[in-house]
Amino acid sequence: MSSRDAMLLPPALPRPAPIGLAEYRDRRLTLMASLAPNSAVLLPAATLVTRSRDSEFAFRQNSDFHYLSGFPEPDALLLLLPGREAGECVLFCQDKDATLEAWTGVRLGAAGAEAEFGIDQAFENAEREARLAELLDGRETLYVPFDDAEAMALAEAVRGELQGRRRQGAVAPSRFSDVAALIHEQRLVKSAAELALLRHAGEISARAHLRAMRTAAPGLHEYQLQAELEHEFMWHGASGPAYASIVGGGANACVLHYISNRDALRDGELVLIDAGAEFDLYAGDITRTFPVSGRFNAAQRALYEVVLAAQERAVAAVAPGVTLKAIHDGVVRDLTQGLLALGLLEGELEANIDSDAYRRFYLHSTSHWLGLDVHDVGDYRLDGEPRGLLPGMVLTVEPGLYVPDAEDIPAEYRGIGIRIEDDVAVTVNGHEVLTAAVPKRVEDIEALMVTS
C-alpha cells in the first residue's frame, strides 16, 4: 500500500486509557473487605474452547476474572488470601514453554504476571498441584463461583486433600460460599475508567450502524450489512462484536434473536439491526430499524413513531432513584396507547395493560444492565423490591413492537418488527446517552440514507 493510499483510509478512533493496575488492586481489596473472616477466594480464568479438531474459538476472558485482575491468558487461577503476609493476591498461570510459544505466542509466565499486572505472587501451573492446598490450608470459608462446575470440582478436590492431611495438622475449609454475587454487586456501578471504555464501545458501535445505514439497498443480503458492521468494529480496534449481530430484514425483524442473517433485503421493507462492538471486553449494544430503500411508508412510519415516542420518554426518565420497573411500566403504557390508536388493540387502556394484551406485540423487558457482559450482572431487585438507579450504572433502553403475520391484523402492519435501543449511563444529575450519534428520528434517518 502506498503512503498516498494510506492517507485516504479513514482514521481509527484514538484508544481510551486502559483500566489501571491501581483500579484492579482496589477492586480486589473491596472484594476482600466484604468476605467472612479467615476466608479465601478461588476464581478460575476462562479456558480455550475447541472449534473444530485442532482449532479453537478466539479466546475471551471470563468477565469476573478480568474484572479482578486484567490478566488476559487462559487456564489461570486467581486466589485472594486476605491477611497473607507473603501477598494477598496469588495467580497460577500457563507455564513458559518455548516450543508452544513458537506456535501460539509468548506467554507471560509468573514473572510477567507479577511485573505487568501487579500480582503479589505468581506461580506457573506446573506448581499448582503442589502449592494450592498449602495456600488454602486453615481458611474456614472458600468463596467460589457456584455456577462454574470446574471451579467447584477444584474446590472439592482441595478440601478433600486437606481433609486427608488432618493428622499432619491441616485444616480444610468448612464451608463454600458463592463469590459471584459479591463480584457482581461491585461490577454494577462503573468507575470513570469503565465509563470511558463503554463510551468508546458505544462510539464504535454507532459508527458501524451509520455505515450500515449508508450501505443498505435492495438486493443486498443481511450478511453483507453484518460484514459492514463488523468491519467497522475491528477497524477501530474492537475485538469484534459483543454478541452475535442481528440483521433482520422484513418479517425476520420479528424474531427477537434472529442471527441467521442470510436473506436478501427487499425494497419496501424495513431492516432491524441489533449489534454492538466489544472493546477491552466492554460492550456496546445498539438497535436501529430503518427502511431498506431509505423511505418509510405510511404504516411503517406510524408504527415506528409509536416505538420512538416510547423510547425517547423512557430515556428521558433515566435518573438516580428511578427503577427499571418504572421505566418499563411507562413503556408498556405508551406502546399500548399507540397500539390502540392504530387499531391493533381494542378496548380500554387499563384493561389491555392488566390483561397483558400488549404482549402479543411486545414480548421483552425494556432494559438490561450493560458492562463487561452485554446482559451484564447485578441484581435488579433488593429485598424483593426494584432497586433504584445509582450514578455509574449503565443500562439499555430498548422498546419494540413485533407484529405477527396473522389474519386479524390489518395487512399493512403484518410482519413489521421495530426496535430502538440506546446505551444510557446514569449520572448524578440524570443520564448520558452513550449511543446518541446514530439517528433514530424518521426525518434524520431518511436524510442520512438519501444523501449517502
Contacts in CASP RR format, 6 or more apart in sequence:
PFRMAT RR
TARGET T0000
AUTHOR 0000-0000-0000
METHOD contacts of the structure
MODEL  1
MSSRDAMLLPPALPRPAPIGLAEYRDRRLTLMASLAPNSAVLLPAATLVT
RSRDSEFAFRQNSDFHYLSGFPEPDALLLLLPGREAGECVLFCQDKDATL
EAWTGVRLGAAGAEAEFGIDQAFENAEREARLAELLDGRETLYVPFDDAE
AMALAEAVRGELQGRRRQGAVAPSRFSDVAALIHEQRLVKSAAELALLRH
AGEISARAHLRAMRTAAPGLHEYQLQAELEHEFMWHGASGPAYASIVGGG
ANACVLHYISNRDALRDGELVLIDAGAEFDLYAGDITRTFPVSGRFNAAQ
RALYEVVLAAQERAVAAVAPGVTLKAIHDGVVRDLTQGLLALGLLEGELE
ANIDSDAYRRFYLHSTSHWLGLDVHDVGDYRLDGEPRGLLPGMVLTVEPG
LYVPDAEDIPAEYRGIGIRIEDDVAVTVNGHEVLTAAVPKRVEDIEALMV
TS
10 235 0 8 1.000
12 235 0 8 1.000
12 236 0 8 1.000
12 237 0 8 1.000
13 200 0 8 1.000
13 203 0 8 1.000
13 204 0 8 1.000
13 207 0 8 1.000
13 236 0 8 1.000
13 237 0 8 1.000
15 200 0 8 1.000
15 237 0 8 1.000
16 196 0 8 1.000
16 197 0 8 1.000
16 199 0 8 1.000
16 200 0 8 1.000
17 193 0 8 1.000
17 196 0 8 1.000
18 193 0 8 1.000
18 280 0 8 1.000
19 70 0 8 1.000
19 193 0 8 1.000
19 194 0 8 1.000
19 197 0 8 1.000
19 280 0 8 1.000
20 193 0 8 1.000
21 117 0 8 1.000
21 118 0 8 1.000
23 191 0 8 1.000
23 193 0 8 1.000
24 68 0 8 1.000
24 69 0 8 1.000
24 70 0 8 1.000
24 117 0 8 1.000
24 118 0 8 1.000
25 89 0 8 1.000
25 118 0 8 1.000
27 67 0 8 1.000
27 68 0 8 1.000
27 186 0 8 1.000
28 68 0 8 1.000
28 69 0 8 1.000
28 80 0 8 1.000
28 88 0 8 1.000
28 89 0 8 1.000
30 186 0 8 1.000
31 41 0 8 1.000
31 68 0 8 1.000
31 80 0 8 1.000
31 179 0 8 1.000
31 182 0 8 1.000
31 183 0 8 1.000
31 186 0 8 1.000
32 41 0 8 1.000
32 80 0 8 1.000
32 82 0 8 1.000
32 88 0 8 1.000
34 182 0 8 1.000
35 41 0 8 1.000
35 80 0 8 1.000
35 82 0 8 1.000
35 141 0 8 1.000
35 143 0 8 1.000
35 182 0 8 1.000
36 140 0 8 1.000
36 141 0 8 1.000
36 177 0 8 1.000
37 140 0 8 1.000
38 138 0 8 1.000
38 139 0 8 1.000
38 140 0 8 1.000
38 141 0 8 1.000
39 82 0 8 1.000
39 139 0 8 1.000
39 140 0 8 1.000
39 141 0 8 1.000
39 142 0 8 1.000
39 143 0 8 1.000
39 177 0 8 1.000
40 79 0 8 1.000
40 80 0 8 1.000
40 81 0 8 1.000
40 82 0 8 1.000
40 135 0 8 1.000
40 136 0 8 1.000
40 139 0 8 1.000
40 141 0 8 1.000
40 142 0 8 1.000
40 143 0 8 1.000
40 173 0 8 1.000
41 78 0 8 1.000
41 79 0 8 1.000
41 80 0 8 1.000
41 142 0 8 1.000
41 143 0 8 1.000
41 144 0 8 1.000
41 179 0 8 1.000
42 77 0 8 1.000
42 78 0 8 1.000
42 79 0 8 1.000
42 136 0 8 1.000
42 142 0 8 1.000
42 143 0 8 1.000
42 144 0 8 1.000
42 151 0 8 1.000
42 154 0 8 1.000
42 155 0 8 1.000
42 158 0 8 1.000
43 64 0 8 1.000
43 65 0 8 1.000
43 68 0 8 1.000
43 77 0 8 1.000
43 78 0 8 1.000
43 79 0 8 1.000
43 80 0 8 1.000
43 144 0 8 1.000
43 145 0 8 1.000
43 151 0 8 1.000
43 179 0 8 1.000
44 62 0 8 1.000
44 65 0 8 1.000
44 76 0 8 1.000
44 77 0 8 1.000
44 78 0 8 1.000
44 145 0 8 1.000
44 148 0 8 1.000
44 150 0 8 1.000
44 151 0 8 1.000
44 154 0 8 1.000
45 61 0 8 1.000
45 62 0 8 1.000
45 65 0 8 1.000
45 71 0 8 1.000
45 73 0 8 1.000
45 74 0 8 1.000
45 75 0 8 1.000
45 76 0 8 1.000
45 77 0 8 1.000
45 78 0 8 1.000
46 59 0 8 1.000
46 60 0 8 1.000
46 61 0 8 1.000
46 62 0 8 1.000
46 65 0 8 1.000
46 74 0 8 1.000
47 74 0 8 1.000
47 75 0 8 1.000
47 150 0 8 1.000
48 56 0 8 1.000
48 57 0 8 1.000
48 59 0 8 1.000
48 74 0 8 1.000
48 75 0 8 1.000
49 56 0 8 1.000
49 57 0 8 1.000
50 56 0 8 1.000
50 57 0 8 1.000
51 57 0 8 1.000
58 239 0 8 1.000
59 74 0 8 1.000
60 239 0 8 1.000
60 281 0 8 1.000
61 70 0 8 1.000
61 71 0 8 1.000
61 72 0 8 1.000
61 74 0 8 1.000
61 281 0 8 1.000
63 187 0 8 1.000
63 281 0 8 1.000
63 372 0 8 1.000
63 373 0 8 1.000
63 377 0 8 1.000
64 145 0 8 1.000
64 179 0 8 1.000
64 180 0 8 1.000
64 183 0 8 1.000
64 184 0 8 1.000
64 187 0 8 1.000
65 71 0 8 1.000
65 76 0 8 1.000
65 78 0 8 1.000
66 72 0 8 1.000
66 281 0 8 1.000
66 372 0 8 1.000
67 183 0 8 1.000
67 186 0 8 1.000
67 187 0 8 1.000
67 372 0 8 1.000
68 78 0 8 1.000
68 80 0 8 1.000
68 183 0 8 1.000
69 76 0 8 1.000
69 78 0 8 1.000
69 89 0 8 1.000
69 91 0 8 1.000
69 117 0 8 1.000
69 119 0 8 1.000
70 117 0 8 1.000
71 78 0 8 1.000
71 91 0 8 1.000
71 93 0 8 1.000
71 108 0 8 1.000
71 113 0 8 1.000
71 117 0 8 1.000
71 119 0 8 1.000
73 93 0 8 1.000
73 94 0 8 1.000
73 107 0 8 1.000
73 108 0 8 1.000
74 94 0 8 1.000
75 93 0 8 1.000
75 94 0 8 1.000
75 125 0 8 1.000
76 91 0 8 1.000
76 92 0 8 1.000
76 93 0 8 1.000
76 94 0 8 1.000
77 91 0 8 1.000
77 92 0 8 1.000
77 125 0 8 1.000
77 128 0 8 1.000
77 132 0 8 1.000
77 154 0 8 1.000
78 89 0 8 1.000
78 90 0 8 1.000
78 91 0 8 1.000
79 89 0 8 1.000
79 90 0 8 1.000
79 91 0 8 1.000
79 92 0 8 1.000
79 132 0 8 1.000
79 135 0 8 1.000
79 136 0 8 1.000
80 88 0 8 1.000
80 89 0 8 1.000
80 90 0 8 1.000
81 87 0 8 1.000
81 88 0 8 1.000
81 89 0 8 1.000
81 90 0 8 1.000
81 135 0 8 1.000
81 139 0 8 1.000
82 88 0 8 1.000
84 90 0 8 1.000
86 120 0 8 1.000
86 121 0 8 1.000
87 120 0 8 1.000
87 121 0 8 1.000
88 120 0 8 1.000
89 118 0 8 1.000
89 119 0 8 1.000
89 120 0 8 1.000
89 121 0 8 1.000
90 119 0 8 1.000
90 120 0 8 1.000
90 121 0 8 1.000
90 122 0 8 1.000
90 123 0 8 1.000
90 135 0 8 1.000
91 110 0 8 1.000
91 113 0 8 1.000
91 117 0 8 1.000
91 119 0 8 1.000
91 121 0 8 1.000
91 122 0 8 1.000
91 123 0 8 1.000
92 122 0 8 1.000
92 123 0 8 1.000
92 124 0 8 1.000
92 125 0 8 1.000
92 127 0 8 1.000
92 128 0 8 1.000
92 131 0 8 1.000
92 132 0 8 1.000
93 107 0 8 1.000
93 108 0 8 1.000
93 109 0 8 1.000
93 110 0 8 1.000
93 113 0 8 1.000
93 122 0 8 1.000
93 123 0 8 1.000
93 124 0 8 1.000
93 125 0 8 1.000
94 107 0 8 1.000
94 108 0 8 1.000
94 109 0 8 1.000
94 124 0 8 1.000
94 125 0 8 1.000
95 107 0 8 1.000
95 109 0 8 1.000
95 124 0 8 1.000
95 125 0 8 1.000
95 126 0 8 1.000
96 107 0 8 1.000
96 109 0 8 1.000
96 124 0 8 1.000
97 107 0 8 1.000
100 107 0 8 1.000
101 107 0 8 1.000
108 116 0 8 1.000
108 117 0 8 1.000
109 122 0 8 1.000
109 124 0 8 1.000
110 122 0 8 1.000
110 123 0 8 1.000
110 124 0 8 1.000
111 122 0 8 1.000
112 122 0 8 1.000
113 119 0 8 1.000
113 122 0 8 1.000
114 120 0 8 1.000
114 121 0 8 1.000
114 122 0 8 1.000
123 131 0 8 1.000
132 158 0 8 1.000
133 158 0 8 1.000
133 161 0 8 1.000
133 162 0 8 1.000
133 165 0 8 1.000
133 170 0 8 1.000
136 142 0 8 1.000
136 158 0 8 1.000
136 162 0 8 1.000
136 173 0 8 1.000
137 162 0 8 1.000
137 165 0 8 1.000
137 170 0 8 1.000
137 171 0 8 1.000
137 172 0 8 1.000
138 162 0 8 1.000
138 170 0 8 1.000
138 171 0 8 1.000
138 172 0 8 1.000
138 173 0 8 1.000
139 171 0 8 1.000
139 173 0 8 1.000
140 171 0 8 1.000
140 173 0 8 1.000
140 174 0 8 1.000
140 175 0 8 1.000
141 173 0 8 1.000
141 174 0 8 1.000
141 175 0 8 1.000
141 176 0 8 1.000
141 177 0 8 1.000
142 155 0 8 1.000
142 158 0 8 1.000
142 159 0 8 1.000
142 173 0 8 1.000
142 175 0 8 1.000
142 176 0 8 1.000
142 177 0 8 1.000
143 176 0 8 1.000
143 177 0 8 1.000
143 178 0 8 1.000
143 179 0 8 1.000
143 182 0 8 1.000
144 151 0 8 1.000
144 152 0 8 1.000
144 155 0 8 1.000
144 176 0 8 1.000
144 177 0 8 1.000
144 178 0 8 1.000
144 179 0 8 1.000
145 151 0 8 1.000
145 178 0 8 1.000
145 179 0 8 1.000
145 180 0 8 1.000
146 152 0 8 1.000
146 176 0 8 1.000
146 178 0 8 1.000
146 180 0 8 1.000
147 180 0 8 1.000
152 176 0 8 1.000
155 173 0 8 1.000
155 176 0 8 1.000
158 172 0 8 1.000
158 173 0 8 1.000
159 172 0 8 1.000
159 173 0 8 1.000
160 172 0 8 1.000
162 170 0 8 1.000
162 171 0 8 1.000
162 172 0 8 1.000
162 173 0 8 1.000
163 170 0 8 1.000
163 172 0 8 1.000
164 170 0 8 1.000
164 172 0 8 1.000
166 172 0 8 1.000
180 377 0 8 1.000
181 379 0 8 1.000
183 377 0 8 1.000
184 377 0 8 1.000
184 378 0 8 1.000
184 379 0 8 1.000
185 378 0 8 1.000
185 379 0 8 1.000
187 371 0 8 1.000
187 372 0 8 1.000
187 376 0 8 1.000
187 377 0 8 1.000
187 378 0 8 1.000
188 369 0 8 1.000
188 376 0 8 1.000
188 377 0 8 1.000
188 378 0 8 1.000
188 379 0 8 1.000
188 393 0 8 1.000
189 390 0 8 1.000
189 391 0 8 1.000
189 392 0 8 1.000
189 393 0 8 1.000
190 198 0 8 1.000
190 371 0 8 1.000
190 392 0 8 1.000
190 393 0 8 1.000
190 394 0 8 1.000
190 425 0 8 1.000
194 282 0 8 1.000
194 371 0 8 1.000
195 392 0 8 1.000
195 394 0 8 1.000
195 425 0 8 1.000
197 279 0 8 1.000
197 280 0 8 1.000
197 282 0 8 1.000
198 282 0 8 1.000
198 283 0 8 1.000
198 284 0 8 1.000
198 370 0 8 1.000
198 371 0 8 1.000
198 394 0 8 1.000
198 423 0 8 1.000
198 425 0 8 1.000
198 434 0 8 1.000
199 425 0 8 1.000
199 434 0 8 1.000
200 279 0 8 1.000
200 282 0 8 1.000
201 238 0 8 1.000
201 242 0 8 1.000
201 276 0 8 1.000
201 277 0 8 1.000
201 278 0 8 1.000
201 279 0 8 1.000
201 282 0 8 1.000
201 283 0 8 1.000
201 284 0 8 1.000
202 276 0 8 1.000
202 277 0 8 1.000
202 284 0 8 1.000
202 286 0 8 1.000
202 423 0 8 1.000
202 434 0 8 1.000
202 435 0 8 1.000
203 434 0 8 1.000
203 437 0 8 1.000
204 232 0 8 1.000
204 233 0 8 1.000
204 236 0 8 1.000
204 237 0 8 1.000
204 238 0 8 1.000
204 276 0 8 1.000
204 277 0 8 1.000
204 279 0 8 1.000
204 284 0 8 1.000
205 233 0 8 1.000
205 275 0 8 1.000
205 276 0 8 1.000
205 277 0 8 1.000
205 284 0 8 1.000
205 285 0 8 1.000
205 286 0 8 1.000
205 435 0 8 1.000
206 286 0 8 1.000
206 435 0 8 1.000
206 436 0 8 1.000
206 437 0 8 1.000
206 438 0 8 1.000
207 232 0 8 1.000
207 236 0 8 1.000
207 437 0 8 1.000
208 228 0 8 1.000
208 229 0 8 1.000
208 230 0 8 1.000
208 232 0 8 1.000
208 233 0 8 1.000
208 275 0 8 1.000
208 276 0 8 1.000
208 277 0 8 1.000
209 229 0 8 1.000
209 273 0 8 1.000
209 275 0 8 1.000
209 286 0 8 1.000
209 288 0 8 1.000
209 438 0 8 1.000
210 437 0 8 1.000
210 438 0 8 1.000
210 448 0 8 1.000
211 228 0 8 1.000
211 229 0 8 1.000
211 231 0 8 1.000
211 232 0 8 1.000
212 225 0 8 1.000
212 228 0 8 1.000
212 229 0 8 1.000
212 247 0 8 1.000
212 273 0 8 1.000
213 288 0 8 1.000
213 290 0 8 1.000
213 438 0 8 1.000
213 439 0 8 1.000
213 445 0 8 1.000
213 448 0 8 1.000
213 449 0 8 1.000
213 452 0 8 1.000
214 448 0 8 1.000
214 449 0 8 1.000
214 452 0 8 1.000
215 224 0 8 1.000
215 225 0 8 1.000
215 228 0 8 1.000
215 452 0 8 1.000
216 225 0 8 1.000
216 265 0 8 1.000
216 271 0 8 1.000
216 290 0 8 1.000
216 292 0 8 1.000
216 294 0 8 1.000
216 449 0 8 1.000
217 265 0 8 1.000
217 292 0 8 1.000
217 293 0 8 1.000
218 265 0 8 1.000
218 266 0 8 1.000
218 267 0 8 1.000
218 268 0 8 1.000
218 292 0 8 1.000
218 293 0 8 1.000
219 264 0 8 1.000
219 265 0 8 1.000
219 266 0 8 1.000
220 264 0 8 1.000
220 265 0 8 1.000
221 261 0 8 1.000
221 262 0 8 1.000
221 263 0 8 1.000
221 264 0 8 1.000
221 265 0 8 1.000
222 247 0 8 1.000
222 248 0 8 1.000
222 249 0 8 1.000
222 252 0 8 1.000
222 260 0 8 1.000
222 261 0 8 1.000
222 262 0 8 1.000
222 263 0 8 1.000
222 264 0 8 1.000
222 265 0 8 1.000
222 271 0 8 1.000
223 247 0 8 1.000
223 261 0 8 1.000
223 262 0 8 1.000
225 247 0 8 1.000
225 265 0 8 1.000
225 271 0 8 1.000
225 273 0 8 1.000
226 245 0 8 1.000
226 247 0 8 1.000
226 261 0 8 1.000
226 275 0 8 1.000
229 241 0 8 1.000
229 245 0 8 1.000
229 247 0 8 1.000
229 273 0 8 1.000
229 275 0 8 1.000
229 276 0 8 1.000
230 240 0 8 1.000
230 241 0 8 1.000
230 245 0 8 1.000
230 275 0 8 1.000
232 277 0 8 1.000
233 240 0 8 1.000
233 241 0 8 1.000
233 276 0 8 1.000
233 277 0 8 1.000
233 278 0 8 1.000
234 240 0 8 1.000
236 277 0 8 1.000
237 279 0 8 1.000
238 277 0 8 1.000
238 278 0 8 1.000
238 279 0 8 1.000
239 278 0 8 1.000
239 279 0 8 1.000
239 281 0 8 1.000
240 277 0 8 1.000
240 278 0 8 1.000
241 275 0 8 1.000
241 276 0 8 1.000
241 277 0 8 1.000
241 278 0 8 1.000
242 276 0 8 1.000
242 277 0 8 1.000
242 278 0 8 1.000
242 283 0 8 1.000
242 284 0 8 1.000
242 285 0 8 1.000
242 374 0 8 1.000
243 276 0 8 1.000
243 283 0 8 1.000
243 285 0 8 1.000
243 374 0 8 1.000
244 257 0 8 1.000
244 259 0 8 1.000
245 259 0 8 1.000
245 261 0 8 1.000
245 273 0 8 1.000
245 274 0 8 1.000
245 275 0 8 1.000
245 276 0 8 1.000
246 257 0 8 1.000
246 258 0 8 1.000
246 259 0 8 1.000
246 261 0 8 1.000
246 272 0 8 1.000
246 273 0 8 1.000
246 274 0 8 1.000
246 275 0 8 1.000
246 287 0 8 1.000
247 261 0 8 1.000
247 271 0 8 1.000
247 272 0 8 1.000
247 273 0 8 1.000
247 275 0 8 1.000
248 255 0 8 1.000
248 258 0 8 1.000
248 261 0 8 1.000
248 263 0 8 1.000
248 271 0 8 1.000
248 272 0 8 1.000
248 273 0 8 1.000
249 263 0 8 1.000
249 265 0 8 1.000
249 266 0 8 1.000
249 269 0 8 1.000
249 270 0 8 1.000
249 271 0 8 1.000
249 272 0 8 1.000
249 292 0 8 1.000
250 266 0 8 1.000
250 269 0 8 1.000
250 270 0 8 1.000
250 271 0 8 1.000
250 415 0 8 1.000
250 416 0 8 1.000
250 417 0 8 1.000
251 405 0 8 1.000
251 415 0 8 1.000
251 416 0 8 1.000
251 417 0 8 1.000
252 258 0 8 1.000
252 260 0 8 1.000
252 263 0 8 1.000
252 272 0 8 1.000
253 270 0 8 1.000
253 271 0 8 1.000
253 272 0 8 1.000
253 289 0 8 1.000
253 402 0 8 1.000
253 415 0 8 1.000
253 416 0 8 1.000
253 417 0 8 1.000
253 418 0 8 1.000
253 419 0 8 1.000
254 402 0 8 1.000
254 403 0 8 1.000
254 404 0 8 1.000
254 415 0 8 1.000
254 416 0 8 1.000
254 417 0 8 1.000
256 363 0 8 1.000
256 364 0 8 1.000
256 402 0 8 1.000
265 271 0 8 1.000
265 292 0 8 1.000
266 292 0 8 1.000
267 292 0 8 1.000
267 293 0 8 1.000
268 291 0 8 1.000
268 292 0 8 1.000
268 293 0 8 1.000
268 297 0 8 1.000
269 291 0 8 1.000
269 292 0 8 1.000
270 289 0 8 1.000
270 290 0 8 1.000
270 291 0 8 1.000
270 292 0 8 1.000
270 296 0 8 1.000
270 300 0 8 1.000
270 416 0 8 1.000
270 417 0 8 1.000
270 418 0 8 1.000
271 289 0 8 1.000
271 290 0 8 1.000
271 291 0 8 1.000
271 292 0 8 1.000
272 287 0 8 1.000
272 288 0 8 1.000
272 289 0 8 1.000
272 417 0 8 1.000
272 418 0 8 1.000
272 419 0 8 1.000
273 286 0 8 1.000
273 287 0 8 1.000
273 288 0 8 1.000
273 289 0 8 1.000
274 285 0 8 1.000
274 286 0 8 1.000
274 287 0 8 1.000
274 419 0 8 1.000
274 421 0 8 1.000
275 286 0 8 1.000
276 283 0 8 1.000
276 284 0 8 1.000
276 285 0 8 1.000
276 286 0 8 1.000
276 374 0 8 1.000
277 283 0 8 1.000
277 284 0 8 1.000
278 284 0 8 1.000
281 372 0 8 1.000
282 371 0 8 1.000
282 372 0 8 1.000
283 370 0 8 1.000
283 371 0 8 1.000
283 372 0 8 1.000
283 373 0 8 1.000
283 374 0 8 1.000
283 376 0 8 1.000
284 370 0 8 1.000
284 374 0 8 1.000
284 423 0 8 1.000
284 434 0 8 1.000
284 435 0 8 1.000
285 370 0 8 1.000
285 374 0 8 1.000
285 396 0 8 1.000
285 421 0 8 1.000
285 423 0 8 1.000
286 421 0 8 1.000
286 422 0 8 1.000
286 423 0 8 1.000
286 435 0 8 1.000
286 438 0 8 1.000
287 398 0 8 1.000
287 419 0 8 1.000
287 420 0 8 1.000
287 421 0 8 1.000
288 420 0 8 1.000
288 421 0 8 1.000
288 438 0 8 1.000
288 440 0 8 1.000
288 445 0 8 1.000
289 304 0 8 1.000
289 307 0 8 1.000
289 417 0 8 1.000
289 418 0 8 1.000
289 419 0 8 1.000
289 420 0 8 1.000
290 445 0 8 1.000
290 449 0 8 1.000
291 297 0 8 1.000
291 300 0 8 1.000
291 445 0 8 1.000
291 446 0 8 1.000
291 449 0 8 1.000
294 445 0 8 1.000
294 446 0 8 1.000
294 449 0 8 1.000
294 450 0 8 1.000
295 446 0 8 1.000
295 450 0 8 1.000
296 304 0 8 1.000
296 442 0 8 1.000
296 446 0 8 1.000
297 412 0 8 1.000
298 412 0 8 1.000
299 410 0 8 1.000
299 412 0 8 1.000
299 413 0 8 1.000
299 416 0 8 1.000
300 416 0 8 1.000
301 442 0 8 1.000
302 342 0 8 1.000
303 342 0 8 1.000
303 401 0 8 1.000
303 403 0 8 1.000
303 413 0 8 1.000
303 416 0 8 1.000
303 417 0 8 1.000
303 418 0 8 1.000
304 418 0 8 1.000
304 442 0 8 1.000
305 442 0 8 1.000
306 334 0 8 1.000
306 335 0 8 1.000
306 338 0 8 1.000
306 339 0 8 1.000
306 341 0 8 1.000
306 342 0 8 1.000
306 401 0 8 1.000
307 335 0 8 1.000
307 399 0 8 1.000
307 400 0 8 1.000
307 401 0 8 1.000
307 418 0 8 1.000
307 419 0 8 1.000
307 420 0 8 1.000
308 420 0 8 1.000
308 440 0 8 1.000
308 441 0 8 1.000
308 442 0 8 1.000
309 334 0 8 1.000
310 330 0 8 1.000
310 331 0 8 1.000
310 334 0 8 1.000
310 335 0 8 1.000
310 399 0 8 1.000
310 400 0 8 1.000
311 331 0 8 1.000
311 397 0 8 1.000
311 398 0 8 1.000
311 399 0 8 1.000
311 400 0 8 1.000
311 420 0 8 1.000
311 421 0 8 1.000
311 422 0 8 1.000
311 440 0 8 1.000
313 330 0 8 1.000
313 331 0 8 1.000
313 334 0 8 1.000
314 327 0 8 1.000
314 330 0 8 1.000
314 331 0 8 1.000
314 334 0 8 1.000
314 366 0 8 1.000
314 397 0 8 1.000
314 399 0 8 1.000
315 397 0 8 1.000
315 422 0 8 1.000
315 424 0 8 1.000
315 431 0 8 1.000
315 433 0 8 1.000
317 326 0 8 1.000
317 327 0 8 1.000
317 330 0 8 1.000
318 327 0 8 1.000
318 389 0 8 1.000
318 395 0 8 1.000
318 397 0 8 1.000
318 424 0 8 1.000
318 426 0 8 1.000
318 430 0 8 1.000
318 431 0 8 1.000
319 389 0 8 1.000
319 426 0 8 1.000
319 429 0 8 1.000
319 430 0 8 1.000
319 431 0 8 1.000
320 388 0 8 1.000
320 389 0 8 1.000
320 390 0 8 1.000
320 391 0 8 1.000
320 426 0 8 1.000
320 428 0 8 1.000
320 430 0 8 1.000
321 388 0 8 1.000
321 389 0 8 1.000
321 390 0 8 1.000
322 388 0 8 1.000
322 389 0 8 1.000
323 386 0 8 1.000
323 387 0 8 1.000
323 388 0 8 1.000
323 389 0 8 1.000
324 365 0 8 1.000
324 366 0 8 1.000
324 367 0 8 1.000
324 380 0 8 1.000
324 386 0 8 1.000
324 389 0 8 1.000
324 395 0 8 1.000
325 386 0 8 1.000
326 386 0 8 1.000
327 366 0 8 1.000
327 367 0 8 1.000
327 397 0 8 1.000
328 365 0 8 1.000
328 366 0 8 1.000
328 367 0 8 1.000
331 362 0 8 1.000
331 366 0 8 1.000
331 399 0 8 1.000
332 353 0 8 1.000
332 358 0 8 1.000
332 362 0 8 1.000
333 349 0 8 1.000
333 353 0 8 1.000
334 399 0 8 1.000
335 358 0 8 1.000
335 361 0 8 1.000
335 362 0 8 1.000
335 399 0 8 1.000
335 400 0 8 1.000
335 401 0 8 1.000
336 345 0 8 1.000
336 349 0 8 1.000
336 352 0 8 1.000
336 353 0 8 1.000
336 357 0 8 1.000
336 358 0 8 1.000
337 349 0 8 1.000
339 345 0 8 1.000
339 352 0 8 1.000
339 358 0 8 1.000
339 361 0 8 1.000
339 401 0 8 1.000
340 346 0 8 1.000
340 347 0 8 1.000
340 349 0 8 1.000
340 352 0 8 1.000
342 413 0 8 1.000
343 410 0 8 1.000
344 361 0 8 1.000
344 403 0 8 1.000
344 409 0 8 1.000
344 410 0 8 1.000
344 413 0 8 1.000
345 352 0 8 1.000
345 357 0 8 1.000
345 358 0 8 1.000
351 357 0 8 1.000
352 358 0 8 1.000
360 404 0 8 1.000
361 401 0 8 1.000
361 402 0 8 1.000
361 403 0 8 1.000
361 404 0 8 1.000
362 399 0 8 1.000
362 400 0 8 1.000
362 401 0 8 1.000
362 402 0 8 1.000
363 402 0 8 1.000
364 398 0 8 1.000
364 400 0 8 1.000
366 397 0 8 1.000
366 398 0 8 1.000
366 399 0 8 1.000
367 395 0 8 1.000
367 396 0 8 1.000
367 397 0 8 1.000
367 398 0 8 1.000
368 375 0 8 1.000
368 376 0 8 1.000
368 395 0 8 1.000
368 396 0 8 1.000
369 375 0 8 1.000
369 376 0 8 1.000
369 377 0 8 1.000
369 378 0 8 1.000
369 380 0 8 1.000
369 393 0 8 1.000
369 394 0 8 1.000
369 395 0 8 1.000
370 376 0 8 1.000
370 394 0 8 1.000
370 395 0 8 1.000
370 396 0 8 1.000
370 423 0 8 1.000
371 394 0 8 1.000
376 394 0 8 1.000
379 387 0 8 1.000
380 386 0 8 1.000
380 387 0 8 1.000
381 387 0 8 1.000
389 395 0 8 1.000
389 426 0 8 1.000
390 426 0 8 1.000
391 426 0 8 1.000
391 427 0 8 1.000
391 428 0 8 1.000
392 425 0 8 1.000
392 426 0 8 1.000
392 427 0 8 1.000
393 425 0 8 1.000
393 426 0 8 1.000
394 423 0 8 1.000
394 424 0 8 1.000
394 425 0 8 1.000
394 426 0 8 1.000
394 434 0 8 1.000
395 423 0 8 1.000
395 424 0 8 1.000
395 426 0 8 1.000
396 421 0 8 1.000
396 422 0 8 1.000
396 423 0 8 1.000
396 424 0 8 1.000
397 421 0 8 1.000
397 422 0 8 1.000
397 424 0 8 1.000
398 419 0 8 1.000
398 420 0 8 1.000
398 421 0 8 1.000
398 422 0 8 1.000
399 419 0 8 1.000
399 420 0 8 1.000
400 417 0 8 1.000
400 418 0 8 1.000
400 419 0 8 1.000
400 420 0 8 1.000
401 416 0 8 1.000
401 417 0 8 1.000
401 418 0 8 1.000
402 415 0 8 1.000
402 416 0 8 1.000
402 417 0 8 1.000
402 418 0 8 1.000
403 409 0 8 1.000
403 413 0 8 1.000
403 414 0 8 1.000
403 415 0 8 1.000
403 416 0 8 1.000
403 417 0 8 1.000
404 414 0 8 1.000
404 415 0 8 1.000
405 414 0 8 1.000
405 415 0 8 1.000
406 414 0 8 1.000
420 440 0 8 1.000
422 433 0 8 1.000
422 434 0 8 1.000
422 435 0 8 1.000
422 436 0 8 1.000
422 440 0 8 1.000
423 433 0 8 1.000
423 434 0 8 1.000
423 435 0 8 1.000
424 431 0 8 1.000
424 432 0 8 1.000
424 433 0 8 1.000
424 434 0 8 1.000
425 431 0 8 1.000
425 432 0 8 1.000
425 434 0 8 1.000
439 445 0 8 1.000
439 447 0 8 1.000
439 448 0 8 1.000
END
